[in-house]
Amino acid sequence: MPPVTRTRTRAEQGPARAELGLVRRVRRMVRALAVGYPDAHCELDFTDPLELTVAVILSAQCTDKRVNEVTPALFARYRTAADYAGADRVELEELIRPTGFFRNKASSIMGLGAALEERHEGQVPGTLEELVALPGIGRKTANVVLGEAFDVPGITVDTHFGRLVRRWGWTELTDPVKVEHAVGALVQPRDWTMASHWTIFHGRRVCHARKPACGACFLMHDCPSYGEGPTDPAVAERLVKGPETEHLLALAERARAGERFGQATG
């Protein structure tokens, strides 16, 4: 006798359909973001995993632009984990002072150098578990390092990312670790690292915290928060920032004409 298959009730089908609809919308938005930001990348300057790790530590409560102004002199002075471990605290603090919270950051960087020397022969490890066990490194920093230095996919939940995925209705969660897992279940793993970059770029250029440029956003057809910012194109276009502005405005014009991006299946 063939196995009996129970047909799901309409009430049971509802949540499943809603979840499938969310997954499809999220992946469509991710593909659209790839069209909008084909050159998205980590905006911190670095040449090796150690430089990247230090730069990410410095980026806490600080802009990438400011960090990039500080790191050339810092990286010229300290080239190895041992250099950071044995750094003169006063000198190190002075070099990183412009990034803010420089005393705490100096402690983290010196502790990082010592831990790398003691546990990893001076090299930055390539696993999440080993990275988060190091001083000054949480999941956000670890995921940036894994994605950029080791090509291991990971979702980086910074201020922009968390704000946008909630605005887009991808999740209502606020805890960064929970957000990471929730979004990771919606986005294909191969896209985790780049989806983080694309979202962060969009948050810095179009989807601003206080006044998103809704009328100049190419995601307007898929965004449940459309209208939270000005929808008048003439007003919204003045809010778009960054070197991709011309490209983004062209995409927004096509969206206003009815075009929807990211329609391919996947």
C-alpha positions, 0 to 999 in steps of 0.5 A: 500500500502506498504511503498516505500523504496528508494534504496541508490545510489552507491555514498551514499553506498560508505561512509556507506561501508567505515564506516562499514569497519572502525568499523570492522577493529577497533573492530578487532584491539581491540580484537587483542590488548586484545590478546597482552596485557591480563594483561593491567591495570592502571600502577599507584599504588593506594588503593582507589579512592582518592589515584588514583585521586591524582596519576592521577593529579601527572601523568601529564607530568610525567611517571607513574613510577616516580609517583609511586616512590613519592606516597608511602610517599605522601599517608602515610602523607595524608590519607583523603581529609581533610588532603590535604585541610589542607596540609602545601604547602611547605611540599606538594610541596617538596614531589611531586617535582620529578613529575614536575610542583609541584607548580601547582599540589600542588594547584590542590591537595589542591583545590581537597581536599577542594572541596571534603570536601565542596561538597562531604563529603570528598569522590571522586564522581562517575560521570563524571559531578561531577568529572570534576567540581573539581580542577585539574580534566579534562575528562582524569583524570575523565575517569581514575577514573571512569573506575578504581575506579567505573567500569564505562567504559570510554576512556582515551585519553592520548598522547599515545592513541591519537597518536596511533588512528591517526596512525591507521586511527581510526580518524584524530581529535586531540582535546582529547574530540573529539577523545574520542567521535569519538573512542567511536562511533567505539569501543563497550562501554563495551571495552572503559576502556580496549581499552584505557589500551591496546592501551596505553600499545601498544604505550609504548611497540611497537608503539613508536612515533619516530620509531615504531617496525612495523616488530615486531607488531602483528597488521601489517595486519590491520595497515594503517601505517605499514612501518612507522618504520623498517619492518626488524624483526631483527631490529624491535624486538630490539625496543620492550620494557616491560615485555611482550616482549617475548609474543609480539615477538611470536605474531609478528612471527605468524603475519609474517606467515600470522595469523590475530588476532581478527577475531571473530565477535562482 
